[in-house]
Structure formats: C-alpha cells, structure tokens
Amino acid sequence: MIHSYANPATKLDKIGVIKYKGEGMARDALGQYPVEERTLATVWCGVTPQTGSMLSGRAADTQLADTTHKVTVRWRPDVKPDMWMEIEGTRYDILYVLDPYLRHETLELFCEVKQR
C-alpha cells in the first residue's frame, strides 16, 4: 500500500504543534477556571502554500496579507477547525479539516496565516 504522505509533494519534513483553547487546570482569583492555550500534540507535517491576498497593490512593495496553506499530517481523530498549528514560529489557523478519501491515513488541514 502506498501512503499519500510518501508523496514528495506532501513530504512531512517539518515539526508542528497543534494547539487549542481549553479550560485551565487551576481556579483563578474569582474561583473560575480560565481559558488558556493547551497543546494537543507535536506532529510531523508538510506545508503547501495555496493562495494569498494582497495587502498593497503596487508591485514594488506588495505584501501578502492573508495567506492560505494546506498542512498535511498523519491522520488523527481529534483535530478540529477551532484549533491552530505553530510551525517554525508561524501560526496557522485551521479553517477546515479534510480526510482524503476517508482512508484515515492523512489529514489535510486548510489553514490561514494572518500577517500581523
């Protein structure tokens, strides 16, 4: 069987951290559990740029404002669209999670990078 992650176009050559917002472990001063950043997993991934929109229109100083990417990871049942990935210091907000052909081999995470 040939796995889709063996394809050179989706080579899993980067380390990414899947994160989400979750309830904290300790109560705060008001007796509530604060929402905090949590780590789901550290995974190998491949990043493929897809599209981008322009921040300014002149050719000499054009910058990409919103860039979308496809991040490929090995299949996991717990990745959701309200999560994000951090790969080499860049945050990728997950917009959509796709299991190609429903084979449970890989996930394609369609993400957006916001330039701040």
Backbone as ProteinMPNN parsed JSONL, in Angstrom:
{"seq_chain_A": "MIHSYANPATKLDKIGVIKYKGEGMARDALGQYPVEERTLATVWCGVTPQTGSMLSGRAADTQLADTTHKVTVRWRPDVKPDMWMEIEGTRYDILYVLDPYLRHETLELFCEVKQR", "coords_chain_A": {"N_chain_A": [[0.839, -1.174, 0.0], [0.592, 2.172, -0.855], [1.217, 5.038, 0.858], [-0.303, 8.252, 1.122], [1.242, 10.219, 2.334], [3.743, 9.581, 1.549], [4.215, 10.747, -0.807], [6.256, 12.99, -2.577], [5.347, 15.625, -2.866], [3.871, 16.109, -0.627], [5.586, 15.86, 1.51], [6.454, 15.069, 4.809], [8.137, 17.045, 6.474], [8.506, 18.925, 8.43], [8.221, 20.055, 11.817], [5.356, 20.418, 13.675], [3.17, 22.01, 16.043], [0.135, 21.246, 17.401], [-2.406, 23.206, 18.64], [-4.866, 24.436, 21.028], [-7.632, 26.208, 22.564], [-8.384, 25.745, 25.889], [-9.983, 24.721, 28.982], [-8.532, 25.865, 31.966], [-6.37, 24.317, 34.462], [-6.308, 25.136, 37.095], [-8.103, 27.117, 39.465], [-8.886, 30.616, 39.175], [-8.559, 33.903, 40.75], [-11.224, 34.592, 40.983], [-12.47, 32.225, 41.333], [-12.985, 30.759, 39.08], [-12.334, 28.62, 36.253], [-9.872, 29.562, 34.138], [-9.682, 30.209, 30.572], [-7.193, 28.843, 28.62], [-4.213, 28.503, 26.587], [-3.589, 25.365, 25.19], [-1.701, 22.375, 24.471], [-2.236, 19.996, 22.011], [-0.848, 18.052, 20.459], [2.444, 17.211, 19.208], [3.557, 17.053, 15.968], [4.744, 15.557, 12.868], [4.756, 17.309, 9.803], [3.715, 18.55, 6.548], [3.916, 21.455, 4.572], [2.063, 23.245, 2.233], [1.858, 26.0, 0.201], [-1.083, 27.769, -0.821], [-2.92, 30.018, -1.651], [-3.044, 33.653, -1.7], [-3.841, 36.967, -0.501], [-3.532, 40.362, -1.492], [-1.923, 42.944, 0.319], [-1.101, 45.53, -0.303], [-1.233, 47.32, -3.388], [0.826, 48.069, -5.265], [3.483, 46.93, -7.3], [6.181, 46.986, -6.431], [6.236, 47.167, -3.613], [4.53, 45.165, -2.619], [2.747, 43.132, -0.367], [1.818, 40.001, 1.096], [-1.253, 39.626, 2.667], [-3.277, 37.878, 3.809], [-2.607, 34.61, 3.833], [-3.193, 31.428, 2.567], [-2.754, 28.006, 3.379], [-2.077, 24.519, 2.857], [-1.784, 22.088, 5.191], [-0.359, 19.045, 5.737], [-0.801, 16.212, 7.691], [-0.244, 13.17, 9.549], [-3.035, 10.961, 10.02], [-5.368, 11.806, 12.525], [-7.892, 11.524, 14.984], [-8.745, 13.685, 16.489], [-8.423, 16.372, 15.676], [-9.636, 19.604, 15.16], [-11.555, 22.286, 13.565], [-11.383, 24.631, 15.154], [-8.887, 24.862, 16.138], [-5.286, 25.506, 16.038], [-2.07, 25.565, 14.388], [1.389, 25.682, 15.163], [4.174, 26.287, 13.369], [7.497, 26.368, 12.824], [7.638, 28.885, 14.132], [5.476, 30.274, 13.065], [2.002, 30.955, 13.068], [-0.676, 28.953, 12.134], [-3.931, 29.133, 11.457], [-6.479, 26.791, 11.683], [-8.851, 26.197, 9.259], [-10.406, 24.306, 7.964], [-10.833, 20.783, 8.049], [-9.798, 17.96, 6.353], [-10.214, 14.59, 5.486], [-8.709, 12.835, 3.227], [-10.354, 10.872, 0.86], [-11.485, 9.428, 2.895], [-9.802, 7.603, 4.183], [-8.376, 7.492, 6.525], [-5.601, 7.907, 6.724], [-4.09, 10.233, 6.258], [-4.456, 13.716, 7.18], [-5.667, 16.643, 5.7], [-5.154, 19.851, 6.428], [-6.621, 22.801, 5.989], [-5.455, 25.949, 6.149], [-5.018, 29.3, 7.478], [-2.79, 31.983, 7.392], [-2.257, 34.808, 9.193], [-0.78, 37.837, 8.642], [0.754, 39.929, 10.885]], "CA_chain_A": [[0.0, 0.0, 0.0], [1.33, 3.433, -0.92], [0.571, 6.066, 1.672], [-0.266, 9.56, 0.486], [2.294, 11.05, 2.897], [5.004, 9.211, 0.912], [4.304, 11.587, -1.992], [7.188, 14.1, -2.331], [4.651, 16.908, -2.795], [3.349, 16.272, 0.725], [6.6, 15.324, 2.406], [6.287, 15.524, 6.185], [9.512, 17.412, 6.81], [8.521, 19.988, 9.43], [7.581, 19.705, 13.084], [4.312, 21.37, 14.03], [2.498, 21.807, 17.325], [-1.299, 21.508, 17.302], [-2.828, 23.857, 19.885], [-6.269, 24.818, 21.141], [-8.005, 26.893, 23.807], [-9.064, 24.82, 26.788], [-10.183, 25.152, 30.365], [-7.34, 25.739, 32.789], [-6.356, 23.284, 35.493], [-6.442, 25.741, 38.42], [-9.047, 28.24, 39.542], [-8.285, 31.934, 39.323], [-8.973, 34.647, 41.948], [-12.688, 34.643, 41.026], [-12.977, 30.877, 41.511], [-13.323, 30.179, 37.781], [-11.242, 28.015, 35.501], [-9.651, 30.427, 32.977], [-9.385, 29.595, 29.288], [-5.772, 29.02, 28.322], [-3.663, 27.779, 25.446], [-3.185, 23.995, 25.517], [-1.088, 21.646, 23.363], [-2.841, 18.703, 21.724], [0.186, 17.107, 20.026], [3.529, 17.648, 18.334], [3.469, 16.123, 14.837], [5.444, 15.852, 11.619], [3.793, 17.846, 8.844], [4.175, 19.159, 5.307], [3.196, 22.708, 4.326], [1.957, 23.606, 0.825], [1.147, 27.27, 0.005], [-2.207, 27.677, -1.751], [-3.287, 31.319, -2.22], [-2.799, 34.798, -0.831], [-4.45, 38.212, -0.95], [-2.553, 41.441, -1.438], [-2.111, 43.997, 1.307], [-0.986, 46.782, -1.048], [-1.331, 46.979, -4.79], [1.955, 48.379, -6.129], [4.342, 45.764, -7.485], [7.458, 47.091, -5.731], [6.125, 46.944, -2.165], [3.376, 44.319, -2.363], [2.883, 42.139, 0.688], [0.67, 39.118, 1.261], [-1.931, 39.89, 3.931], [-3.848, 36.618, 4.279], [-2.1, 33.531, 3.009], [-3.746, 30.138, 2.95], [-1.854, 26.881, 3.179], [-2.56, 23.181, 3.173], [-0.836, 21.4, 6.05], [-0.653, 17.617, 5.737], [-0.316, 15.48, 8.87], [-0.795, 11.817, 9.653], [-4.414, 11.006, 10.492], [-5.705, 11.846, 13.954], [-9.333, 11.751, 15.087], [-9.071, 14.757, 17.428], [-8.114, 17.709, 15.162], [-10.882, 20.336, 14.885], [-11.328, 23.592, 12.918], [-11.149, 25.747, 16.071], [-7.509, 24.746, 16.617], [-4.275, 26.11, 15.191], [-0.759, 24.928, 14.427], [2.566, 26.546, 15.154], [5.216, 25.63, 12.592], [8.658, 27.244, 12.661], [7.345, 30.219, 14.643], [4.329, 30.875, 12.387], [0.715, 30.395, 13.477], [-1.578, 28.561, 11.058], [-5.282, 28.902, 11.981], [-7.137, 25.729, 10.916], [-10.173, 26.58, 8.778], [-11.144, 23.131, 7.512], [-10.097, 19.53, 8.201], [-10.23, 17.015, 5.331], [-9.64, 13.243, 5.486], [-8.829, 12.466, 1.808], [-10.932, 9.572, 0.518], [-11.899, 8.799, 4.148], [-8.922, 6.448, 4.383], [-7.741, 7.588, 7.847], [-4.146, 7.842, 6.575], [-3.59, 11.591, 6.456], [-5.414, 14.814, 7.247], [-5.28, 17.887, 5.051], [-5.652, 20.966, 7.222], [-6.591, 24.035, 5.23], [-5.14, 26.936, 7.184], [-4.791, 30.692, 7.104], [-1.754, 32.685, 8.14], [-2.511, 36.241, 9.231], [0.418, 38.634, 8.867], [0.421, 40.981, 11.857]], "C_chain_A": [[0.89, 1.246, 0.0], [0.559, 4.472, -0.125], [0.718, 7.412, 0.997], [0.821, 10.453, 1.061], [3.664, 10.656, 2.357], [5.234, 10.028, -0.358], [5.242, 12.753, -1.713], [6.506, 15.459, -2.224], [4.088, 17.166, -1.401], [4.309, 15.658, 1.742], [6.448, 15.92, 3.808], [7.658, 15.839, 6.762], [9.62, 18.533, 7.837], [7.849, 19.473, 10.704], [6.595, 20.808, 13.441], [3.683, 21.005, 15.358], [1.038, 22.186, 17.137], [-1.76, 22.028, 18.655], [-4.309, 24.203, 19.838], [-6.474, 25.583, 22.446], [-8.809, 25.917, 24.649], [-9.174, 25.379, 28.178], [-8.924, 24.885, 31.172], [-7.487, 24.691, 33.876], [-6.607, 23.856, 36.886], [-7.433, 26.91, 38.366], [-8.291, 29.556, 39.702], [-8.841, 32.611, 40.58], [-10.497, 34.718, 42.096], [-13.31, 33.259, 41.212], [-13.371, 30.179, 40.224], [-12.094, 29.524, 37.172], [-11.01, 28.858, 34.245], [-9.376, 29.614, 31.711], [-7.923, 29.882, 28.979], [-5.358, 28.168, 27.133], [-3.18, 26.41, 25.907], [-2.576, 23.347, 24.283], [-1.754, 20.291, 23.22], [-1.76, 17.678, 21.385], [1.27, 17.836, 19.258], [3.639, 16.599, 17.227], [4.417, 16.529, 13.716], [4.405, 16.311, 10.615], [4.493, 18.351, 7.589], [3.317, 20.372, 5.018], [3.25, 23.031, 2.839], [1.213, 24.929, 0.705], [0.047, 27.119, -1.047], [-2.506, 29.017, -2.424], [-2.893, 32.424, -1.249], [-3.521, 36.011, -1.369], [-3.462, 39.344, -0.687], [-2.933, 42.506, -0.414], [-2.029, 45.366, 0.637], [-0.783, 46.446, -2.514], [-0.115, 47.234, -5.669], [2.934, 47.231, -6.145], [5.608, 45.814, -6.626], [7.351, 46.772, -4.242], [4.879, 46.138, -1.805], [3.69, 43.306, -1.27], [1.643, 41.259, 0.707], [0.058, 39.36, 2.633], [-2.463, 38.596, 4.546], [-3.383, 35.519, 3.332], [-2.7, 32.228, 3.495], [-2.769, 29.041, 2.574], [-2.608, 25.578, 3.418], [-1.46, 22.508, 3.979], [-1.265, 19.936, 6.108], [-0.008, 16.968, 6.961], [-0.842, 14.041, 8.784], [-2.149, 11.895, 10.346], [-4.506, 10.964, 12.007], [-7.204, 12.117, 14.044], [-9.713, 13.021, 15.848], [-8.741, 16.163, 16.944], [-9.409, 18.376, 14.699], [-10.575, 21.707, 14.267], [-11.109, 24.768, 13.867], [-9.744, 25.711, 16.672], [-6.567, 25.492, 15.688], [-2.982, 25.323, 15.312], [0.309, 25.997, 14.488], [3.686, 25.755, 14.498], [6.315, 26.642, 12.342], [8.341, 28.69, 13.028], [6.173, 30.929, 13.989], [3.061, 30.171, 12.818], [-0.161, 30.162, 12.243], [-2.942, 28.25, 11.681], [-5.981, 27.879, 11.096], [-8.556, 26.174, 10.567], [-11.036, 25.361, 8.479], [-10.257, 21.903, 7.634], [-10.671, 18.524, 7.207], [-9.479, 15.701, 5.478], [-9.779, 12.727, 4.049], [-9.298, 11.026, 1.627], [-11.379, 8.78, 1.745], [-11.1, 7.531, 4.452], [-8.263, 6.425, 5.761], [-6.234, 7.362, 7.771], [-3.512, 9.194, 6.855], [-4.77, 12.529, 6.698], [-4.833, 15.962, 6.463], [-5.964, 19.004, 5.819], [-5.515, 22.232, 6.392], [-6.535, 25.174, 6.222], [-4.968, 28.325, 6.585], [-3.71, 31.263, 8.017], [-2.076, 34.165, 8.051], [-1.193, 36.96, 9.52], [0.042, 39.787, 9.783], [1.452, 42.073, 11.814]], "O_chain_A": [[1.836, 1.339, 0.783], [-0.607, 4.747, -0.405], [1.74, 7.691, 0.37], [1.292, 11.358, 0.373], [4.655, 11.318, 2.666], [6.328, 10.003, -0.922], [5.061, 13.452, -0.716], [7.026, 16.357, -1.562], [3.854, 18.317, -1.033], [3.888, 15.02, 2.707], [6.328, 17.135, 3.963], [8.264, 15.015, 7.447], [10.714, 19.037, 8.087], [7.016, 18.568, 10.66], [6.956, 21.984, 13.501], [3.664, 19.839, 15.752], [0.732, 23.316, 16.758], [-1.542, 21.391, 19.686], [-4.924, 24.259, 18.772], [-5.603, 25.601, 23.315], [-9.789, 25.336, 24.184], [-8.544, 26.381, 28.516], [-8.325, 23.814, 31.075], [-8.592, 24.234, 34.171], [-7.073, 23.137, 37.769], [-7.569, 27.587, 37.348], [-7.206, 29.603, 40.283], [-9.518, 31.968, 41.383], [-11.004, 34.886, 43.205], [-14.534, 33.128, 41.246], [-14.015, 29.13, 40.256], [-10.96, 29.839, 37.534], [-11.867, 28.873, 33.362], [-8.901, 28.481, 31.775], [-7.472, 31.024, 29.066], [-6.06, 27.239, 26.734], [-2.451, 26.302, 26.893], [-2.904, 23.733, 23.16], [-1.834, 19.525, 24.18], [-1.742, 16.578, 21.938], [1.056, 18.926, 18.728], [3.793, 15.409, 17.502], [4.837, 17.682, 13.622], [3.299, 15.773, 10.572], [5.707, 18.553, 7.576], [2.101, 20.321, 5.203], [4.327, 23.087, 2.246], [0.039, 24.993, 1.071], [0.228, 26.422, -2.045], [-2.361, 29.141, -3.641], [-2.465, 32.161, -0.125], [-3.791, 36.088, -2.567], [-2.656, 39.274, 0.24], [-4.091, 42.909, -0.3], [-2.801, 46.265, 0.97], [-0.223, 45.401, -2.844], [-0.032, 46.651, -6.75], [3.19, 46.62, -5.108], [6.059, 44.776, -6.142], [8.262, 46.177, -3.667], [4.242, 46.409, -0.787], [4.762, 42.702, -1.254], [0.548, 41.712, 0.376], [0.755, 39.307, 3.646], [-2.127, 38.264, 5.683], [-3.74, 35.518, 2.154], [-2.716, 31.953, 4.695], [-2.052, 29.138, 1.578], [-3.638, 25.548, 4.091], [-0.332, 22.373, 3.505], [-2.397, 19.627, 6.481], [1.18, 17.157, 7.225], [-1.773, 13.752, 8.031], [-2.384, 12.786, 11.162], [-3.816, 10.193, 12.673], [-7.73, 12.883, 13.237], [-10.883, 13.402, 15.855], [-8.777, 17.09, 17.754], [-10.183, 17.789, 13.942], [-9.471, 22.228, 14.425], [-10.68, 25.828, 13.411], [-9.45, 26.45, 17.611], [-6.991, 26.045, 14.674], [-2.818, 24.515, 16.226], [0.152, 27.084, 13.931], [4.098, 24.703, 14.988], [6.079, 27.671, 11.709], [8.732, 29.614, 12.315], [5.895, 32.081, 14.323], [3.028, 28.946, 12.925], [-0.355, 31.058, 11.422], [-3.1, 27.231, 12.353], [-6.07, 28.073, 9.884], [-9.357, 26.485, 11.447], [-12.245, 25.374, 8.71], [-9.06, 21.97, 7.353], [-11.873, 18.259, 7.208], [-8.253, 15.69, 5.582], [-10.843, 12.231, 3.678], [-8.711, 10.091, 2.171], [-11.627, 7.579, 1.642], [-11.644, 6.528, 4.913], [-7.647, 5.424, 6.125], [-5.653, 6.71, 8.639], [-2.529, 9.296, 7.59], [-5.925, 12.179, 6.454], [-3.635, 16.231, 6.547], [-7.191, 19.094, 5.857], [-4.401, 22.681, 6.125], [-7.442, 25.352, 7.035], [-4.799, 28.498, 5.379], [-3.715, 31.058, 9.23], [-2.159, 34.719, 6.955], [-0.563, 36.704, 10.546], [-0.887, 40.539, 9.488], [1.349, 43.049, 12.558]]}, "name": "protein", "num_of_chains": 1, "seq": "MIHSYANPATKLDKIGVIKYKGEGMARDALGQYPVEERTLATVWCGVTPQTGSMLSGRAADTQLADTTHKVTVRWRPDVKPDMWMEIEGTRYDILYVLDPYLRHETLELFCEVKQR"}
